[in-house]
Amino acid sequence: MQAELAQAITDYLKGHPATGYFPTEIPGLVIGRVEKPTTPNPRFSHPQICVNIQGAKQTMLEGRTFDYREMQFLVVSVDLPILGHVMQARPGRPFLGMILDIDMDLLSTVIEQAGDRAEPANGLSIGVGDVDAAMGDCLKRILDLLKHPQDIPVLYPLIARELYYRLLTGPHGGMLARLAKPDSQARRIADVIRAMRSDIARGLSVNEMAAIARMSPSSFHAHFKAVTALAPLQYQKQLRLLAARHLMMSGAVNVTEAALKVGYESPSQFSREYSRMFGTPPKRDMGAMRNTLPSAA
């Protein structure tokens, strides 16, 4: 199965640049090919499944490390600020992978129809698993759809449902199931994250966050950290800094404008906190990123 998946990705990416992550005709599906190891890159991960077909990657979250190698996947069930990089790749054997966004509405429908077969789960909303034969077959059929774009609107949702079912009955099913339940604690945390992102410049106090989650401040703090590995205000700060970095990388704003857009009144404070998170001041970071843009894409 690995050879078939690798060949399908290679065939699809003929004519594309040698290195990069490329959107496909399937909404929420990105295919990647990288020909050499990369440096850790900070980003916000949405609920998604990241599948390694060939090569190896590493993802870091607040001091925790998740390595996933050939025919393994990383699943993330809430928005998380992570560091990720390719560990193993070379021109003759590049890293090949797939990233699939998780449709929470579709996931909820699968749970309703199949019943909640997953074991209850607590803790972080991120984990690594193996691509078994059933999951590999789903992924192969998804890649095969790229040869017939007219079939995607009808057939992709059906295959995605099966893929979600396989995930729900696997070792990380509980992690996904708790988020899809309307009144679970994890779903309430996700509601708070959504509120943070919707008005990033204003920011929320812990009391406001706790009210959205319908928890006491102390209970909210504990549950938020259990799900994301970060304290609420620490998470909000990283969200702002990553959003500012994205704005500056787009070339749409300068450092001062980016700081204001994400809620910083003091550019000097923004620069200090940016340097602590990314290891270099924003202007220097932007210069370095622009010089390496093709390989960092």
Secondary structure, 3 states (H helix, E strand, C coil): CHHHHHHHHHHHCCCCCCCEEEECCCCCEEEEEECCCCCCEEEEECCEEEEEEECEEEEEECCEEEEECCCEEEEECCCEEEEEEEEECECCECEEEEEEECCHHHHHHHHHHHCCCCCCCCCCCEEEEECCHHHHHHHHHHHHHCCCHHHHHHHHHHHHHHHHHHHHCCCCHHHHHHHHCCCCHHHHHHHHHHHHHHCCCCCCCHHHHHHHHCCCHHHHHHHHHHHHCCCHHHHHHHHHHHHHHHHHHCCCCCHHHHHHHCCCCCHHHHHHHHHHHHCCCHHHHHHHHHHCHHHHC
